[in-house]
Amino acid sequence: MADAARRWSLEESVRVDADRATLYGLVADLRNMGRWSPECRGVWVRRPPVRPGTRFVGFNRRGPFVWFTTGRVTTARPGEAFVFEVGVLGLPIARWGYRFEEDEQDPGGATLVTETWEDLRTGRGGGLATLLGTVFAGTNAHRRIAVNRHGMRTTLDRLARTATAGTAG
């Protein structure tokens, strides 16, 4: 019954004065995630650049909690969309994505960047994955939405500052 109030997905957007290709390039280089995300401290990718099927390891920390995730890129469409799924110990945890769209209020100029999150801790193994999230990341499933909303806003703000400061390389 407690899952009735649980949120399973979230989106946050920001308008950035940079083109879609530049923003996609920043996000698709997963090694950058540690620069922007308040939880991710780094990402190891064996063979960049990434494409669908590329696997990686994410190293995360929030307060005293430290954990790693394994991930796989599922969508890599330059200038349009970048999506990856993460898990722990073979259990699916979340799908993260980024969409890059022309800002309708500033055609030909700004880009609307939307970060998405979907909780994959469902079905068989979902309870164990939820428990592991509470133990290792210090956040239960109901608080995860608030934590992710804050983290997504921080990530998007830092991404926008990087892109507009001209430090895209």
MARBA-3410 file (N, C-alpha, C, O; in Angstrom, 1 decimal):
169
0.8,-1.2,0.0,0.0,0.0,0.0,0.9,1.3,0.0,0.5,2.3,-0.5 ~ 2.0,1.2,0.6,2.9,2.3,0.7,3.4,2.8,-0.7,3.7,4.0,-0.9 ~ 3.5,1.9,-1.7,3.9,2.2,-3.0,2.9,3.1,-3.8,3.3,3.7,-4.8 ~ 1.7,3.2,-3.3,0.7,4.0,-4.0,1.1,5.5,-4.1,0.8,6.1,-5.1 ~ 1.9,6.0,-3.1,2.3,7.4,-3.2,3.7,7.5,-3.8,4.2,8.6,-4.0
4.3,6.4,-4.1,5.7,6.5,-4.6,5.7,7.0,-6.0,4.9,6.6,-6.9 ~ 6.7,7.9,-6.3,6.8,8.5,-7.7,7.9,7.6,-8.4,8.9,7.3,-7.8 ~ 7.6,7.3,-9.6,8.5,6.4,-10.4,9.3,7.1,-11.5,10.1,6.5,-12.1 ~ 9.0,8.4,-11.7,9.7,9.1,-12.7,9.8,10.6,-12.4,9.0,11.1,-11.6 ~ 10.7,11.3,-13.0,10.8,12.7,-12.8,11.5,13.4,-14.0,12.3,12.7,-14.7
11.2,14.6,-14.3,11.8,15.4,-15.3,12.1,16.8,-14.8,11.3,17.4,-14.0 ~ 13.3,17.3,-15.2,13.6,18.7,-14.9,14.2,19.3,-16.2,15.0,18.6,-16.9 ~ 14.0,20.5,-16.4,14.5,21.2,-17.7,15.1,22.5,-17.4,14.9,23.1,-16.3 ~ 16.0,22.9,-18.3,16.7,24.2,-18.2,16.9,24.7,-19.6,17.2,23.9,-20.5 ~ 16.8,26.0,-19.8,17.1,26.6,-21.1,18.6,27.0,-21.0,19.0,27.7,-20.0
19.3,26.7,-22.0,20.8,26.9,-22.1,21.1,27.7,-23.4,20.7,27.2,-24.5 ~ 21.9,28.7,-23.3,22.3,29.5,-24.4,23.5,28.8,-25.1,24.6,29.3,-25.1 ~ 23.3,27.6,-25.6,24.3,26.8,-26.3,23.5,25.9,-27.3,22.4,25.6,-27.1 ~ 24.3,25.5,-28.3,23.6,24.6,-29.3,23.5,23.2,-28.8,24.2,22.7,-27.9 ~ 22.6,22.4,-29.5,22.3,21.1,-29.0,23.5,20.1,-29.2,23.7,19.3,-28.3
24.3,20.3,-30.2,25.5,19.5,-30.4,26.5,19.6,-29.3,27.1,18.7,-28.8 ~ 26.7,20.9,-28.9,27.7,21.1,-27.8,27.2,20.5,-26.5,27.9,19.8,-25.8 ~ 25.9,20.7,-26.2,25.3,20.1,-24.9,25.3,18.6,-25.0,25.7,18.0,-24.0 ~ 25.0,18.0,-26.1,25.0,16.6,-26.2,26.4,16.1,-26.0,26.6,15.1,-25.3 ~ 27.4,16.7,-26.6,28.8,16.3,-26.4,29.3,16.3,-25.0,30.0,15.4,-24.6
28.8,17.3,-24.2,29.2,17.4,-22.8,28.6,16.2,-22.0,29.3,15.6,-21.3 ~ 27.3,16.0,-22.3,26.6,14.9,-21.5,27.1,13.5,-22.0,27.2,12.6,-21.1 ~ 27.3,13.3,-23.3,27.7,12.0,-23.8,29.1,11.6,-23.3,29.4,10.4,-23.4 ~ 29.9,12.6,-22.9,31.2,12.2,-22.3,30.9,11.9,-20.8,31.0,12.9,-20.0 ~ 30.5,10.7,-20.5,30.1,10.4,-19.1,31.1,10.7,-18.1,30.7,10.9,-16.9
32.4,10.9,-18.5,33.4,11.2,-17.5,33.1,12.6,-16.9,33.7,12.9,-15.8 ~ 32.3,13.4,-17.5,32.0,14.7,-17.0,31.0,14.7,-15.9,30.9,15.7,-15.1 ~ 30.2,13.6,-15.7,29.2,13.6,-14.7,29.6,13.9,-13.3,28.9,14.6,-12.6 ~ 30.8,13.6,-13.0,31.4,13.9,-11.7,31.6,15.4,-11.5,31.6,15.9,-10.3 ~ 31.6,16.2,-12.5,31.8,17.6,-12.5,30.4,18.3,-12.1,30.4,19.4,-11.5
29.3,17.7,-12.5,28.0,18.3,-12.3,27.1,17.7,-11.3,26.5,18.5,-10.6 ~ 27.1,16.4,-11.2,26.2,15.8,-10.3,26.6,15.9,-8.8,27.8,15.7,-8.5 ~ 25.7,16.2,-7.9,26.1,16.2,-6.5,26.3,14.9,-5.9,26.8,14.8,-4.8 ~ 25.8,13.8,-6.6,26.1,12.4,-6.1,27.2,11.7,-6.8,28.0,11.0,-6.1 ~ 27.3,11.9,-8.1,28.3,11.1,-8.8,29.7,11.8,-8.6,29.8,13.0,-8.8
30.6,11.0,-8.3,32.0,11.5,-8.1,32.9,11.2,-9.3,33.9,11.9,-9.4 ~ 32.5,10.3,-10.1,33.2,10.0,-11.3,32.6,8.8,-12.0,31.9,8.0,-11.5 ~ 33.0,8.7,-13.3,32.6,7.6,-14.1,33.8,7.1,-14.9,34.6,7.8,-15.5 ~ 33.9,5.7,-14.9,34.9,5.1,-15.6,34.3,4.4,-16.9,33.4,3.6,-16.8 ~ 34.8,4.8,-18.0,34.4,4.3,-19.3,35.6,3.6,-19.9,36.6,4.3,-20.1
35.5,2.4,-20.3,36.7,1.6,-20.8,37.1,2.2,-22.1,38.3,2.4,-22.3 ~ 36.2,2.4,-23.1,36.6,2.8,-24.4,35.7,4.0,-24.9,34.7,3.7,-25.6 ~ 36.0,5.2,-24.5,35.2,6.3,-25.1,35.6,6.5,-26.5,36.7,6.0,-26.9 ~ 34.8,7.1,-27.4,33.5,7.7,-27.0,32.4,6.6,-26.9,32.5,5.5,-27.4 ~ 31.3,7.0,-26.2,30.2,6.0,-25.9,29.3,5.9,-27.1,29.1,6.9,-27.9
28.6,4.8,-27.1,27.6,4.6,-28.1,26.6,3.6,-27.5,26.9,3.0,-26.4 ~ 25.5,3.3,-28.1,24.6,2.3,-27.5,25.3,1.0,-27.2,26.0,0.5,-28.1 ~ 25.1,0.5,-26.0,25.8,-0.7,-25.6,27.0,-0.5,-24.8,27.5,-1.4,-24.1 ~ 27.6,0.7,-24.8,28.8,1.0,-24.0,28.5,0.8,-22.5,27.4,1.3,-22.0 ~ 29.3,0.1,-21.8,29.2,-0.1,-20.4,30.1,0.8,-19.6,31.2,1.2,-20.1
29.8,1.1,-18.4,30.6,2.0,-17.6,30.3,1.7,-16.1,29.4,1.0,-15.7 ~ 31.2,2.3,-15.2,31.0,2.2,-13.8,30.9,3.6,-13.2,31.8,4.5,-13.6 ~ 29.9,3.9,-12.4,29.8,5.2,-11.7,30.1,5.0,-10.3,29.8,4.1,-9.6 ~ 30.9,6.0,-9.8,31.3,6.1,-8.4,30.5,7.2,-7.7,30.6,8.4,-8.2 ~ 29.8,6.9,-6.7,28.8,7.9,-6.1,29.1,8.1,-4.6,29.6,7.2,-3.9
28.7,9.3,-4.1,28.8,9.6,-2.7,27.8,10.7,-2.4,27.6,11.6,-3.1 ~ 27.1,10.5,-1.2,26.2,11.5,-0.7,26.4,11.4,0.8,26.1,10.4,1.5 ~ 27.0,12.5,1.4,27.3,12.5,2.8,28.3,11.3,3.1,29.3,11.1,2.4 ~ 28.0,10.5,4.2,28.8,9.4,4.5,28.6,8.1,3.7,29.4,7.2,3.8 ~ 27.6,8.2,2.8,27.3,7.0,2.0,28.1,7.0,0.7,28.1,8.0,-0.1
28.7,5.8,0.4,29.5,5.7,-0.8,29.0,4.4,-1.5,28.8,3.4,-0.8 ~ 28.8,4.4,-2.8,28.4,3.3,-3.6,28.8,3.4,-5.0,29.1,4.5,-5.5 ~ 28.7,2.3,-5.7,29.0,2.3,-7.2,27.8,1.7,-7.9,27.0,0.9,-7.4 ~ 27.7,2.0,-9.2,26.7,1.5,-10.0,27.4,1.0,-11.3,28.5,1.5,-11.7 ~ 26.8,0.1,-12.0,27.2,-0.3,-13.3,26.2,0.2,-14.3,25.0,0.2,-14.0
26.6,0.7,-15.4,25.7,1.2,-16.4,25.9,0.8,-17.8,26.9,0.2,-18.1 ~ 24.9,1.1,-18.6,24.9,0.8,-20.0,24.2,1.8,-20.8,23.0,2.2,-20.5 ~ 24.8,2.4,-21.8,24.2,3.4,-22.7,23.2,2.7,-23.5,23.5,1.7,-24.2 ~ 21.9,3.2,-23.6,20.9,2.6,-24.4,20.5,3.5,-25.6,20.1,2.9,-26.6 ~ 20.7,4.8,-25.5,20.4,5.7,-26.6,21.5,6.7,-26.7,21.9,7.4,-25.7
22.0,7.0,-27.9,23.0,8.0,-28.2,22.8,8.6,-29.5,23.4,8.2,-30.5 ~ 21.9,9.6,-29.6,21.6,10.3,-30.8,22.1,11.7,-30.7,21.5,12.6,-30.1 ~ 23.2,12.0,-31.3,23.9,13.3,-31.2,22.9,14.5,-31.4,22.2,14.5,-32.4 ~ 22.9,15.4,-30.5,22.1,16.6,-30.6,20.6,16.4,-30.2,19.8,17.3,-30.2 ~ 20.2,15.1,-30.0,18.8,14.8,-29.7,18.6,14.2,-28.3,17.8,14.7,-27.5
19.2,13.0,-28.1,18.9,12.3,-26.8,20.1,11.4,-26.4,20.8,10.9,-27.3 ~ 20.3,11.3,-25.1,21.3,10.4,-24.5,20.7,9.8,-23.3,20.2,10.5,-22.4 ~ 20.7,8.4,-23.3,20.0,7.7,-22.2,20.9,6.5,-21.8,21.6,5.9,-22.6 ~ 20.9,6.3,-20.5,21.6,5.1,-19.9,20.9,4.6,-18.7,20.1,5.3,-18.1 ~ 21.1,3.3,-18.5,20.5,2.6,-17.3,21.6,2.2,-16.4,22.7,1.8,-16.8
21.3,2.3,-15.1,22.3,1.9,-14.0,21.7,0.8,-13.1,20.4,0.7,-13.0 ~ 22.5,0.0,-12.6,22.1,-1.0,-11.7,23.2,-1.3,-10.6,24.3,-0.7,-10.7 ~ 22.9,-2.1,-9.7,23.8,-2.6,-8.6,23.7,-4.1,-8.5,22.6,-4.6,-8.3 ~ 24.8,-4.7,-8.5,24.8,-6.2,-8.3,23.9,-6.9,-9.2,23.2,-7.9,-8.8 ~ 23.8,-6.5,-10.4,22.9,-7.1,-11.4,21.4,-6.7,-11.4,20.6,-7.2,-12.1
21.1,-5.9,-10.4,19.7,-5.4,-10.2,19.5,-4.1,-10.9,20.3,-3.1,-10.7 ~ 18.4,-3.9,-11.7,18.2,-2.6,-12.3,17.7,-1.6,-11.3,16.9,-1.9,-10.4 ~ 18.3,-0.4,-11.4,18.0,0.7,-10.4,17.3,1.8,-11.1,16.2,2.2,-10.7 ~ 17.9,2.4,-12.2,17.3,3.6,-12.8,17.7,3.8,-14.2,18.7,3.3,-14.7 ~ 16.8,4.5,-14.9,17.1,4.9,-16.3,17.2,6.5,-16.2,16.3,7.2,-15.8
18.4,7.0,-16.7,18.6,8.4,-16.8,18.7,8.8,-18.2,19.2,8.1,-19.1 ~ 18.2,10.0,-18.5,18.2,10.5,-19.9,18.3,12.0,-20.0,18.0,12.7,-19.1 ~ 18.7,12.4,-21.2,18.8,13.8,-21.5,18.2,14.0,-22.9,18.6,13.3,-23.8 ~ 17.3,15.0,-23.0,16.8,15.4,-24.3,17.3,16.8,-24.6,17.4,17.6,-23.7 ~ 17.5,17.1,-25.9,18.0,18.4,-26.4,17.1,18.9,-27.4,17.0,18.3,-28.5
16.3,19.9,-27.2,15.3,20.5,-28.1,15.6,21.9,-28.3,16.0,22.7,-27.4 ~ 15.2,22.4,-29.5,15.3,23.8,-29.8,14.3,24.5,-28.9,13.1,24.1,-28.8 ~ 14.7,25.6,-28.3,13.9,26.4,-27.4,12.9,27.2,-28.3,13.3,28.0,-29.1 ~ 11.6,26.8,-28.2,10.6,27.5,-29.0,10.5,29.0,-28.8,10.1,29.7,-29.7 ~ 11.0,29.5,-27.7,11.0,30.9,-27.4,12.2,31.6,-28.0,12.3,32.8,-28.0
13.2,30.8,-28.4,14.4,31.4,-29.0,14.9,30.5,-30.1,16.0,29.9,-30.0 ~ 14.1,30.4,-31.2,14.5,29.5,-32.3,15.9,29.9,-32.8,16.2,31.0,-33.1 ~ 16.7,28.8,-33.1,18.0,29.0,-33.6,19.0,29.4,-32.6,20.2,29.6,-33.0 ~ 18.6,29.6,-31.4,19.6,30.1,-30.3,19.7,29.1,-29.2,20.6,28.2,-29.2 ~ 18.9,29.2,-28.2,19.0,28.4,-27.0,18.5,27.0,-27.2,17.8,26.7,-28.2
18.9,26.1,-26.3,18.4,24.7,-26.3,17.7,24.5,-24.9,18.1,24.9,-23.9 ~ 16.6,23.7,-25.0,15.9,23.3,-23.8,16.5,21.9,-23.5,16.3,20.9,-24.3 ~ 17.2,21.7,-22.4,17.7,20.5,-22.0,16.8,19.9,-20.9,16.6,20.6,-19.9 ~ 16.4,18.7,-21.1,15.5,18.0,-20.1,16.3,16.7,-19.6,16.6,15.9,-20.4 ~ 16.4,16.7,-18.3,17.0,15.5,-17.7,15.8,14.6,-17.2,14.9,15.2,-16.5
15.9,13.3,-17.4,14.8,12.5,-17.0,15.4,11.4,-16.1,16.5,11.0,-16.2 ~ 14.5,10.9,-15.2,14.9,9.8,-14.3,13.7,8.9,-14.2,12.5,9.3,-14.1 ~ 13.9,7.6,-14.3,12.8,6.6,-14.1,13.3,5.5,-13.2,14.4,4.9,-13.4 ~ 12.6,5.2,-12.2,12.9,4.2,-11.2,12.6,2.8,-11.8,11.5,2.5,-12.2 ~ 13.6,2.0,-11.9,13.5,0.6,-12.4,13.4,-0.5,-11.4,13.5,-1.6,-11.7
13.3,-0.1,-10.1,13.3,-1.0,-9.0,11.9,-1.6,-8.9,11.2,-1.3,-7.9 ~ 11.5,-2.4,-9.9,10.1,-3.0,-9.9,10.3,-4.5,-10.1,11.4,-5.0,-10.4 ~ 9.2,-5.2,-10.0,9.2,-6.6,-10.3,10.1,-7.4,-9.4,10.4,-7.0,-8.3 ~ 10.5,-8.5,-10.0,11.4,-9.4,-9.2,12.7,-8.7,-8.9,13.3,-8.2,-9.8 ~ 13.1,-8.7,-7.7,14.3,-8.1,-7.3,14.1,-6.6,-6.9,15.0,-6.0,-6.4
12.9,-6.1,-7.2,12.7,-4.6,-6.9,12.8,-4.3,-5.4,13.3,-3.3,-5.0 ~ 12.3,-5.2,-4.6,12.4,-5.0,-3.1,13.8,-5.0,-2.6,14.2,-4.2,-1.8 ~ 14.6,-5.9,-3.1,16.0,-6.0,-2.7,16.7,-4.7,-3.2,17.5,-4.2,-2.5 ~ 16.5,-4.3,-4.5,17.1,-3.1,-5.0,16.7,-1.9,-4.2,17.6,-1.0,-4.0 ~ 15.5,-1.8,-3.8,15.1,-0.7,-3.0,15.8,-0.7,-1.6,16.2,0.3,-1.1
15.9,-1.9,-1.0,16.6,-2.0,0.3,18.1,-1.6,0.1,18.6,-0.9,1.0 ~ 18.7,-2.1,-1.0,20.1,-1.7,-1.2,20.3,-0.2,-1.4,21.3,0.4,-0.9 ~ 19.3,0.4,-2.0,19.4,1.9,-2.2,19.3,2.6,-0.8,20.0,3.6,-0.6 ~ 18.5,2.1,0.1,18.4,2.7,1.4,19.7,2.5,2.2,20.2,3.4,2.9 ~ 20.2,1.2,2.1,21.4,0.9,2.9,22.7,1.6,2.4,23.4,2.2,3.1
22.9,1.5,1.1,24.1,2.1,0.5,24.1,3.5,0.1,25.1,4.2,0.3 ~ 22.9,4.0,-0.3,22.8,5.4,-0.7,22.2,6.3,0.4,22.2,7.5,0.3 ~ 21.6,5.7,1.4,21.0,6.4,2.5,19.7,7.1,2.2,19.3,8.0,2.9 ~ 19.1,6.6,1.1,17.8,7.3,0.7,16.8,6.2,0.4,17.0,5.4,-0.5 ~ 15.6,6.3,1.1,14.6,5.3,0.8,13.8,5.8,-0.5,14.0,6.9,-0.9
13.0,4.9,-1.0,12.3,5.1,-2.3,11.5,6.4,-2.3,11.4,7.0,-3.3 ~ 10.9,6.7,-1.2,10.0,7.8,-1.1,10.7,9.2,-1.1,10.3,10.2,-1.6 ~ 11.9,9.2,-0.5,12.8,10.4,-0.4,13.6,10.5,-1.7,14.1,11.6,-2.0 ~ 13.7,9.5,-2.5,14.5,9.5,-3.7,14.0,10.6,-4.7,14.9,11.3,-5.3 ~ 12.8,10.9,-4.8,12.3,11.9,-5.7,12.8,13.3,-5.3,13.3,14.0,-6.1
12.8,13.6,-4.0,13.3,14.9,-3.5,14.8,15.0,-3.7,15.3,16.1,-4.2 ~ 15.5,13.9,-3.4,16.9,13.9,-3.6,17.3,14.1,-5.1,18.2,14.8,-5.5 ~ 16.6,13.3,-6.0,16.8,13.4,-7.4,16.5,14.8,-8.0,17.2,15.3,-8.8 ~ 15.3,15.3,-7.5,14.9,16.7,-8.1,16.0,17.7,-7.8,16.4,18.5,-8.6 ~ 16.5,17.7,-6.5,17.6,18.6,-6.2,18.9,18.3,-7.0,19.5,19.2,-7.5
19.2,17.0,-7.1,20.4,16.7,-7.9,20.3,17.0,-9.3,21.3,17.5,-10.0 ~ 19.1,16.8,-9.9,18.9,17.1,-11.3,19.0,18.6,-11.6,19.6,19.1,-12.6 ~ 18.4,19.4,-10.7,18.5,20.9,-10.8,20.0,21.3,-10.7,20.4,22.2,-11.5 ~ 20.7,20.8,-9.8,22.1,21.1,-9.6,22.9,20.7,-10.9,23.7,21.5,-11.4 ~ 22.7,19.5,-11.3,23.4,19.0,-12.5,23.1,19.9,-13.7,24.1,20.3,-14.4
21.9,20.2,-14.0,21.5,21.0,-15.1,22.1,22.4,-15.0,22.6,23.0,-16.0 ~ 22.1,23.0,-13.8,22.7,24.3,-13.6,24.2,24.3,-13.9,24.7,25.2,-14.6 ~ 24.9,23.3,-13.4,26.3,23.2,-13.6,26.6,22.9,-15.1,27.6,23.4,-15.6 ~ 25.8,22.1,-15.7,26.0,21.8,-17.2,25.8,23.1,-18.0,26.6,23.4,-18.9 ~ 24.8,23.9,-17.6,24.5,25.1,-18.3,25.7,26.1,-18.2,26.1,26.8,-19.1
26.2,26.2,-16.9,27.3,27.1,-16.7,28.6,26.7,-17.4,29.3,27.5,-18.0 ~ 28.8,25.4,-17.5,29.9,24.9,-18.3,29.8,25.2,-19.7,30.7,25.8,-20.4 ~ 28.6,25.0,-20.3,28.4,25.2,-21.7,28.5,26.7,-22.1,29.0,27.0,-23.2 ~ 28.0,27.5,-21.2,27.9,29.0,-21.6,29.2,29.7,-21.2,29.5,30.8,-21.7 ~ 30.1,29.0,-20.4,31.4,29.6,-20.1,32.4,29.3,-21.1,33.5,29.8,-21.1
32.1,28.5,-22.1,33.0,28.1,-23.1,34.0,27.1,-22.7,35.1,27.0,-23.3 ~ 33.8,26.4,-21.6,34.7,25.4,-21.1,34.3,24.0,-21.6,34.5,23.0,-20.9 ~ 33.7,24.0,-22.7,33.1,22.7,-23.2,34.1,21.6,-23.5,33.8,20.5,-23.7 ~ 35.4,22.0,-23.6,36.4,21.0,-23.9,37.1,20.5,-22.7,38.0,19.7,-22.8
END
